[in-house]
Amino acid sequence: MRGLTLEPSSPDRWREVRGTLRRLLAEGADPAGLFADGAQGSLLEPAPAGQRFPTPRFPRGWQGPFRRVAHHRDPDSLRLLYRLLHRHQTEKGLPERALDPDVRELVARDAAVRRDAHKAKAFVRFREVAPDTFAAWHRPDHHVLPLVAGFFARRFGDRPFAIFTPDATLHVREGELTWAPGAPRSAVPDADGLDDLWRTYYRATFNPARTNLKAMRAEMPAKHWSTLPETRDLRALVAEAPARVAAMAARAERQPTVADVLPERRSLETLREAAPACRACPLHGPATQVVFGEGPADARVVLVGEQPGDQEDRRGRPFVGPAGSLLREVMASVGLPPGETYLTNSVKHFRFRGKRRIHDRPRAGEVQACRPWLHAELELVKPEVLVLLGATATRSLLGSRVKFRDVRGKVVATPFAPHTVVTVHPSAILRAEDGATLKESLSSALALARSLLSPSICRAATKW
Ligand code: SF4
């Protein structure tokens, strides 16, 4: 009687199993005569008796499951593999018979090994045992270390590390994998600075609203807890979850508004100081800073644009990008002095397009959320002439029912100023093919705005 004795977690386990299966088939070993030696993790074989298969067929699609099941801890798995392969030589369509007990067993054992390999990838926690040298201890259910060795070598192979398990130890140094016998839990020290990082990460990502203890235990079996530093916080996190969920619900019920941060004593200065604390819409998150209006408190003309662009977001000032330069140029050409005008936007934070620094038009909800800031500015400045630059400013102050195209180039009545002029935004000129015509529109509108002012500003304009 000969046998196949496998080293636990032998890196060549699959090659050894495959070679033995082939040889048994070639010699005609009877599957019913084989038995597994559980104590040794071995497959013992009786004298060959039966049909020989010197060039056995191996079903397409079984390579992966066979390779994984060869790493199943139960030595009877080897007998299962041989029985399946032996039957496949004479039974047509065996791999497709999902209800066949042997096929079902193969699928079940394959799933168990896959799950265990996944857990090894997820739950191995390295500790720094020497400067820039790392070690981890893990206890898998099956002999999965050879199956996941490549994953760890690719991921962490730029520095020396070792993974200890009770069955075998993997050492990786300069891309070379070497194997050694298994080691007890004490082979790796208990804690280091990395533990704190794991715990911090886990605390930050723990979602108290999804605390399903049964699912958590299934996903993170208790036997791995001793090597998972984050589980030290689990009891406390679970205990405080109901209170955190209640607090989250209370916060969600009450969406912050501009009113939360609007100062009681209003001046342009106090508004400007309060605006960075605004959380009334999501734009404050990715933006660099709030971009508040700029100009004298007694300005007689207020120009309202859309929202800060890239340059404005970086510098924290309105109309300092290409569109702003164009606006100032046109203002100068019609004699609107910057020292007499207040420049602001409908929305005070930059809107990224995805993660890119490309201006994106604000959503209606953001314009609405930000409107109280604009109202507060206009109440303080009380301009003689208000100029709305573009559709967003028009929608913000005239309402969504008023169409920009219907009021463009006109003077309309609003509660914010004796005269309100609607015109194009300078960025539209930069984007347009026929920019000259649009520039002419802007120039005419600003000239109209200037003409609506009392003569004092016109005198000032001539000096500018
Ligand atoms: S864009 Fe306006 S409403 Fe939104 S957070 Fe900024 S200041 Fe507040």
Residues whose N, C-alpha, C, O or C-beta is under 5 A from the ligand:
A	BS01	SF4	A275 C278 R279 A280 C281 L283 H284 V347 K348 H349 E366 A369 C370
